[in-house]
Amino acid sequence: MRAFAVQGFSSATTTLLIGGVIERLRVRLGDTLQVRIAASVLATAAAAVFHVCLHLAAGTPEIVRTVVPSVGVGFLFAVTYTVWTFDEARSSSGARPGTP
């Protein structure tokens, strides 16, 4: 039950963490697709470390089996968020596909 509660808290928190990391890196490094993909990977890695640290502190017995599904879903969220907001930014700026 404790692992369930820790995972719920961790997942909610990492959703905010992932979005925040992506946005901060996008602002600092630019709004290219390469930056956003790199930000997705870095944000997912940060979320994975956060999950593992919380579960280590809570004494979860099978950390890998507990964390891997959330990290996978977190990565899908990060990539979806990245691509969706990239496409949205392009369409709102009036840029045509294939133009800088």
ChimeraX commands (.cxc) that place a marker at each C-alpha (Angstrom):
marker #1 position 0.00,0.00,0.00 radius 0.5
marker #1 position 2.88,2.34,0.80 radius 0.5
marker #1 position 4.44,1.72,-2.64 radius 0.5
marker #1 position 1.07,2.51,-4.24 radius 0.5
marker #1 position 0.82,5.84,-2.38 radius 0.5
marker #1 position 4.43,6.75,-3.15 radius 0.5
marker #1 position 3.94,5.92,-6.83 radius 0.5
marker #1 position 0.76,8.01,-7.04 radius 0.5
marker #1 position 2.48,11.03,-5.50 radius 0.5
marker #1 position 5.58,10.48,-7.61 radius 0.5
marker #1 position 3.62,10.22,-10.86 radius 0.5
marker #1 position 1.64,13.39,-10.21 radius 0.5
marker #1 position 4.80,15.28,-9.34 radius 0.5
marker #1 position 6.80,14.02,-12.30 radius 0.5
marker #1 position 4.10,15.12,-14.73 radius 0.5
marker #1 position 4.72,18.67,-13.57 radius 0.5
marker #1 position 8.47,18.08,-13.56 radius 0.5
marker #1 position 8.50,16.82,-17.15 radius 0.5
marker #1 position 6.48,19.74,-18.50 radius 0.5
marker #1 position 8.56,22.26,-16.56 radius 0.5
marker #1 position 11.90,20.87,-17.72 radius 0.5
marker #1 position 10.77,20.82,-21.34 radius 0.5
marker #1 position 9.54,24.41,-21.19 radius 0.5
marker #1 position 12.63,25.76,-19.40 radius 0.5
marker #1 position 15.01,24.10,-21.84 radius 0.5
marker #1 position 12.94,25.27,-24.80 radius 0.5
marker #1 position 13.12,28.87,-23.57 radius 0.5
marker #1 position 16.87,28.68,-22.87 radius 0.5
marker #1 position 18.01,26.71,-25.91 radius 0.5
marker #1 position 15.49,27.65,-28.57 radius 0.5
marker #1 position 12.37,26.22,-30.10 radius 0.5
marker #1 position 13.79,23.66,-32.48 radius 0.5
marker #1 position 12.54,20.11,-32.71 radius 0.5
marker #1 position 15.99,18.81,-31.73 radius 0.5
marker #1 position 15.94,20.84,-28.51 radius 0.5
marker #1 position 12.47,19.61,-27.66 radius 0.5
marker #1 position 13.34,15.97,-28.22 radius 0.5
marker #1 position 16.50,16.33,-26.12 radius 0.5
marker #1 position 14.41,18.07,-23.46 radius 0.5
marker #1 position 11.96,15.15,-23.51 radius 0.5
marker #1 position 14.75,12.67,-22.89 radius 0.5
marker #1 position 16.32,14.77,-20.14 radius 0.5
marker #1 position 12.97,15.39,-18.47 radius 0.5
marker #1 position 12.18,11.67,-18.53 radius 0.5
marker #1 position 15.59,10.86,-17.03 radius 0.5
marker #1 position 15.00,13.40,-14.25 radius 0.5
marker #1 position 11.58,11.86,-13.60 radius 0.5
marker #1 position 13.11,8.37,-13.42 radius 0.5
marker #1 position 15.68,9.53,-10.87 radius 0.5
marker #1 position 12.92,11.19,-8.84 radius 0.5
marker #1 position 10.83,7.98,-8.88 radius 0.5
marker #1 position 13.76,5.82,-7.81 radius 0.5
marker #1 position 14.81,8.18,-5.00 radius 0.5
marker #1 position 11.29,8.31,-3.56 radius 0.5
marker #1 position 10.93,4.54,-3.67 radius 0.5
marker #1 position 14.36,4.04,-2.10 radius 0.5
marker #1 position 13.35,6.38,0.73 radius 0.5
marker #1 position 10.03,4.56,1.16 radius 0.5
marker #1 position 11.66,1.12,1.16 radius 0.5
marker #1 position 9.76,-0.22,-1.83 radius 0.5
marker #1 position 10.86,-3.84,-2.35 radius 0.5
marker #1 position 10.75,-4.08,-6.18 radius 0.5
marker #1 position 11.71,-0.62,-7.36 radius 0.5
marker #1 position 12.43,-1.46,-10.99 radius 0.5
marker #1 position 9.10,-3.25,-11.52 radius 0.5
marker #1 position 7.33,-0.36,-9.81 radius 0.5
marker #1 position 9.06,2.48,-11.66 radius 0.5
marker #1 position 9.50,1.20,-15.24 radius 0.5
marker #1 position 5.82,1.53,-16.28 radius 0.5
marker #1 position 5.66,5.11,-15.00 radius 0.5
marker #1 position 8.89,6.06,-16.73 radius 0.5
marker #1 position 7.56,4.61,-19.99 radius 0.5
marker #1 position 4.30,6.51,-19.70 radius 0.5
marker #1 position 6.24,9.63,-18.69 radius 0.5
marker #1 position 8.38,9.36,-21.82 radius 0.5
marker #1 position 5.27,9.01,-24.00 radius 0.5
marker #1 position 3.81,12.07,-22.29 radius 0.5
marker #1 position 7.05,14.03,-22.80 radius 0.5
marker #1 position 7.28,13.19,-26.50 radius 0.5
marker #1 position 3.58,13.86,-27.09 radius 0.5
marker #1 position 3.77,17.17,-25.24 radius 0.5
marker #1 position 6.92,18.13,-27.14 radius 0.5
marker #1 position 5.60,17.33,-30.59 radius 0.5
marker #1 position 2.14,18.76,-29.92 radius 0.5
marker #1 position 3.43,22.09,-28.60 radius 0.5
marker #1 position 6.06,22.27,-31.36 radius 0.5
marker #1 position 3.41,21.81,-34.04 radius 0.5
marker #1 position 1.15,24.30,-32.25 radius 0.5
marker #1 position 3.92,26.92,-32.08 radius 0.5
marker #1 position 4.67,26.44,-35.79 radius 0.5
marker #1 position 1.05,26.75,-36.87 radius 0.5
marker #1 position 0.45,29.84,-34.73 radius 0.5
marker #1 position 3.56,31.55,-36.14 radius 0.5
marker #1 position 2.37,30.97,-39.69 radius 0.5
marker #1 position 5.48,29.04,-40.67 radius 0.5
marker #1 position 5.15,26.43,-43.37 radius 0.5
marker #1 position 6.45,22.91,-42.76 radius 0.5
marker #1 position 10.07,22.67,-43.82 radius 0.5
marker #1 position 10.81,26.38,-43.27 radius 0.5
marker #1 position 12.80,27.76,-40.35 radius 0.5
marker link #1:1,2 radius 0.2
marker link #1:2,3 radius 0.2
marker link #1:3,4 radius 0.2
marker link #1:4,5 radius 0.2
marker link #1:5,6 radius 0.2
marker link #1:6,7 radius 0.2
marker link #1:7,8 radius 0.2
marker link #1:8,9 radius 0.2
marker link #1:9,10 radius 0.2
marker link #1:10,11 radius 0.2
marker link #1:11,12 radius 0.2
marker link #1:12,13 radius 0.2
marker link #1:13,14 radius 0.2
marker link #1:14,15 radius 0.2
marker link #1:15,16 radius 0.2
marker link #1:16,17 radius 0.2
marker link #1:17,18 radius 0.2
marker link #1:18,19 radius 0.2
marker link #1:19,20 radius 0.2
marker link #1:20,21 radius 0.2
marker link #1:21,22 radius 0.2
marker link #1:22,23 radius 0.2
marker link #1:23,24 radius 0.2
marker link #1:24,25 radius 0.2
marker link #1:25,26 radius 0.2
marker link #1:26,27 radius 0.2
marker link #1:27,28 radius 0.2
marker link #1:28,29 radius 0.2
marker link #1:29,30 radius 0.2
marker link #1:30,31 radius 0.2
marker link #1:31,32 radius 0.2
marker link #1:32,33 radius 0.2
marker link #1:33,34 radius 0.2
marker link #1:34,35 radius 0.2
marker link #1:35,36 radius 0.2
marker link #1:36,37 radius 0.2
marker link #1:37,38 radius 0.2
marker link #1:38,39 radius 0.2
marker link #1:39,40 radius 0.2
marker link #1:40,41 radius 0.2
marker link #1:41,42 radius 0.2
marker link #1:42,43 radius 0.2
marker link #1:43,44 radius 0.2
marker link #1:44,45 radius 0.2
marker link #1:45,46 radius 0.2
marker link #1:46,47 radius 0.2
marker link #1:47,48 radius 0.2
marker link #1:48,49 radius 0.2
marker link #1:49,50 radius 0.2
marker link #1:50,51 radius 0.2
marker link #1:51,52 radius 0.2
marker link #1:52,53 radius 0.2
marker link #1:53,54 radius 0.2
marker link #1:54,55 radius 0.2
marker link #1:55,56 radius 0.2
marker link #1:56,57 radius 0.2
marker link #1:57,58 radius 0.2
marker link #1:58,59 radius 0.2
marker link #1:59,60 radius 0.2
marker link #1:60,61 radius 0.2
marker link #1:61,62 radius 0.2
marker link #1:62,63 radius 0.2
marker link #1:63,64 radius 0.2
marker link #1:64,65 radius 0.2
marker link #1:65,66 radius 0.2
marker link #1:66,67 radius 0.2
marker link #1:67,68 radius 0.2
marker link #1:68,69 radius 0.2
marker link #1:69,70 radius 0.2
marker link #1:70,71 radius 0.2
marker link #1:71,72 radius 0.2
marker link #1:72,73 radius 0.2
marker link #1:73,74 radius 0.2
marker link #1:74,75 radius 0.2
marker link #1:75,76 radius 0.2
marker link #1:76,77 radius 0.2
marker link #1:77,78 radius 0.2
marker link #1:78,79 radius 0.2
marker link #1:79,80 radius 0.2
marker link #1:80,81 radius 0.2
marker link #1:81,82 radius 0.2
marker link #1:82,83 radius 0.2
marker link #1:83,84 radius 0.2
marker link #1:84,85 radius 0.2
marker link #1:85,86 radius 0.2
marker link #1:86,87 radius 0.2
marker link #1:87,88 radius 0.2
marker link #1:88,89 radius 0.2
marker link #1:89,90 radius 0.2
marker link #1:90,91 radius 0.2
marker link #1:91,92 radius 0.2
marker link #1:92,93 radius 0.2
marker link #1:93,94 radius 0.2
marker link #1:94,95 radius 0.2
marker link #1:95,96 radius 0.2
marker link #1:96,97 radius 0.2
marker link #1:97,98 radius 0.2
marker link #1:98,99 radius 0.2
marker link #1:99,100 radius 0.2
view
